[in-house]
């Protein structure tokens, strides 16, 4: 076994390379042959709907699944395809927390250190350091059933990071939490990952999490990577209709013989005499800092309304006739004959 995969001292994140990694479960093809390189120290978000293959990909990276014949997994150039998870020096955080209810918080965080043969004093020191990093030192003696969902997720992160893994794998870690707590923990996780320089793979179906946390995003669909790139590349230059619709909201209408594709924020309210389109407000949703409007476009070949977002103050009312103009520097909006 390579020293690079077993050392207990602090180390930079590992570069991970998947080559021709496919996975079938009986008659179901969960993952088509996939090639993927994850840079050392980056956070890659695997984004997509349920059943798209993102969790299968994560499990192959972890060593919980073995790719079908011919697929290989490399950590820093070392073939670990058949190396079990306990020898890959990875940390995992799950939606379900997977904490031990018979142990208190400190004992949970020390667990991974004990199985890696840390001495009692070193395990105590490292666990205390991790509790401080996650700002939960005061919870050290609490039982797991005495903790809130957010506190449990912080414990799970502390336990995963305590053995100083070179790769951190997060599988929908915030899905079970309420919206406000997800926002708070998203900021904390981003701060944590950037301070540690660890290689992280973050599985989510939430585009906001992927955009906020990922240095790059791999958008998956039907067992393949539909597109991989920075959040800006994915959002402003989607590779196809699936990516455009899954990452944000996409409007696509045919008007006067031309096809227009644009994001809701890429269009302004204007006087109808200088508008690209005119239309009627068919739905109005007040969302606090903005209003989302559905607008039926005059002369469009489809009855489907377009979605736009405008400032909440002095916004149009239901059934108002309005003018809309595409922003001249919009990168995504386009028209074709």
N, C-alpha and C positions, 0 to 999 in steps of 0.2 A: 504494500500500500504506500502511495506517495506521501512523503512528509508534508507536502503542500496541502493535503486533505485532512491531516490529523493534528496539525499544530494547534496549541491552545493559546499562543500569544496573539496579540492583535495583528491583523493582516488586512491588506487591501482586498476589495471584493474580487471574486473570480470572474474571468471571462468564460461564458458558457456558449457552446456551439452544438446545435442540434442538426443532424444530417439525415435526411430521408426517414424521419421519425413518423411512422404511421402506427395506428392502434385500432384493432378490431376487437369487439366483444361478441363472440359467436357470430351472428349474421349482421351485426350492426357495425358499420365503419365509423368509429367515433372521430378519427383523425386521419386525414389524407397525408401522404408522404410530405413532410414539412421540413424545410431548411430555415434555421433561425440562428442568428448570432446576437448575443446579449453582451454589451460591452462591460468591462470591469468597472464597478462603481456606479453604474447607471440604474435608474428605476424604470423598468419596462412594465407598462400596464397592458394586460391581456383583456380586451374589451369585446363584448359580444353578447347575444341573447343566450338563454338557456339552451344547452345541447349543441353549442357551436364548436366545442372542442377545447375551450380555454382551460377548464379544470383538468382535463386529460393531459394537456400539455404541461401544466404545472406539476402533475403527479409524475410524469416522466422525468422532468427536471429534478424532482425530489428523490427519485428512486423508489417511489411507491408503485410505479408501473414500469414495465420493460417494453420498449418499442418492439413492434413486429420485426421479423427477420430483416436484417440489412440496415436498420436504423442505429445510429450511434449518438451518444451524449458525451461531450468532452468538457472538462473543467480545466482551464488553463492548459489545453493541449493534452491532458491526461484522459484516457478513455475510462469513463466511469459507468458505462452502459449497464454492467452487471454488478456494480458496487451497491450494496444496500444503503438505505437512507442513513442508518446510524453511523456509517463510515464516510459520509460525504461532507460532513461539517456544515450542515444546513440548519436553519431555524425555520419553524413553521408556525403560522398564526391562523386560526380557523374562525369562521363565523360563530361556531358553537363554543369557543374558548378552550374546550378540552382540558379544563383544570381539574385537579384532584380534590373532591369535596372533603375528604378525610384529613387534608393538610391545611395549615394556615397559609397566608400569603407568602411569608418568607420561605416556608418549606417547599411551596410550589416552585418558587423561583430557583431554589437550590437544587431541585430534583435533577435537572439536566446536568448540573455540575457534578453531582454525586456519581451518576452513572458514567461520567468521563474521568473518574478517579481523582477529582480535585481533593486536596486535604480539607479537613473540616474547617480550619481557620481560613484557608483561601476561598472556600465555598461561601462562608459567611461574609467575608469581605466583598467578594464579587457580587453576591446577591444584594447586599446592602447598597452597593454602588448603583446597581440597576434600579432599585426602588427609589433612590434619590434622583436618578436620571428621569424616571417616569413620574416623579413628584407624588409618590405614594408611601413615603417612609412611615407615615403615621398609621398605615394599614398593616404593618408587618405581622401582627399577631391576630388579625381578623380571620375568621373562617370564610370560605368562599361564598357560602350562602348568606353572609352578612353584607355582601358587596352589591353595588349597583352594576348595571350593564357596562357603563363606561369604566368603572373601577376594575371589573373583571377583564376587560379588554386591555387595560394598561398592565395588569398582572401577566396576561398572556404574552404581551410584547416583551416585558421584562424577562420572562422565562425563556423566550425564544432567543433573545439577544445575549443572555448571560454567558453562554459558552463561547462567545465571540465567533459566530459563524461567518463564513465568507459569502454565504448566500442566504437571504431572507425571503421566504415564500409566504405570501399573504393571500388567503383564499376567502374573498368576500368578508373581510374582517369587520366591517361596519354595518353589514346588512341588517342585523338584528336590533340596531339602535334607532332612537328617534332622530328626526331630521336635525334638530338643534345640536344634539350630541355628536352626530356624524360630522357636522361642520367643525366643531371644536376639535375632535380627534383627527380629522383630516389635516388640519393645520399642524397639530402636534406630530403626526406621523411624518409629514413633509419635513418639518424642522429636524426630526430625529434622523431620518435617512440621509439628509444632506450633511448633517454634522458627522455621521459615522463613515460615510464613503463606502458603504456596503453595497453589493449587488443585490437588487431587490426585484422580484417579480410579483406584480400585484394584479390578482384576478378580480374583475368586477363587471357587472352589467350596467353600472351607473356611469354615464358619460362624464358627469361633473367630477367624480372622483378620478377617473382616468385622466381628464384634462388637467386637473389640479396637481396630481402626483407624478404623472409619467414624464420622464425626459423624452421617451418615445412611447407611442401607442401602437399595438398590433391589434387591428380590428379583425375579428374572426367571424366566419360564417360557414356553416355546413362543413366543418372540419378543415377549413383552409384559412390562411391569412389573406383577407381581402385587400388590406393595405397596411403598411407600417411606415411610421414617420413621426415627426414632432407633433405636438398638439396643434400647432399653427398649420402645419402642412395638411394634417388630417381634416381640419375644420375648413380651411380656405380652399383646399384643392383635393376634394374627395375623389377617389379613383373611379367610383361608380355610384349608381343610384342607391345601392344598399348602404354604403358608407355615408353618403350625404344625408340619408334619412335617419340613420341610426345615431350619428354624431350631430346632435342639434336638429333643428327644424329646417327643412328645405322646401322652398316653393318652386314649382315648375308649371308654367302655363304657356299655352300657345295663343298668340294675340296678333292679329293682322298678318298671319302667315309666318310669324317668327316665334321661336321657342326661347323663353326667358327662364333662367334658373337663378335663384337668389335666396339669401338668408333673410329672416324677418327684420333684422336690424339694418339691412342694406337698402332700405327704401324710406323716403321722407314724405310727410304730408305737405302738399303744396296746393296752390289755387288750381282748380280743374283746368284752367286755360293753359297752364304750363306743365301739365302732368304727362307722364309716360302712359299711365292708365287712369281711368276713372272707375269708381265702383261704389257699392253700397255696403255699409257695415251691417253684417248679419249676426255677429256675436261680439260681445264685449266682456272681457274678464279683467276685473281690477285685481292686480297682484301686488299692490303696495307701492313699490318704486317705479312701476310701469304698468301700462295697460296693454293687454294682448287683444288684438282685433282680428276677426275673420271678415274678409272683404270679398264680396262677389264682384268680379271684374267685368265691366261692360265690354262686350265684344270678344270675350275669351271663348275658345272652342269647347271648354269643359265647364260644367256647373260647379266644380270643386272650388271653394273659396281659397284665397291666399291668406297666410298668417303674417301679421306685422306687429311690431312692438313700438309703442310710442310713450312719451312722457305722460305721467298720470295726470298732471294738472292741465286743464283746458283740452282734454282729449275728446275725440268725437263720441257722439252718443249712438245708441242702437238706431239703425235705419237712416243714419245720416248719409248724404251723398258726399264723397270725398275724392280728392285728387292725390295720386301717388307718383313719385318720381324716383327712379333708380339713382343712387349716388354715383357721380361720375367716376370716382376712383375705386369703386367696388371691385375687389379682385375676383370674386366668384361669379357675379352676375354676368351673363353673356346672352347674346342673341344670335341665332343662326337661321338661315333660310331653309 
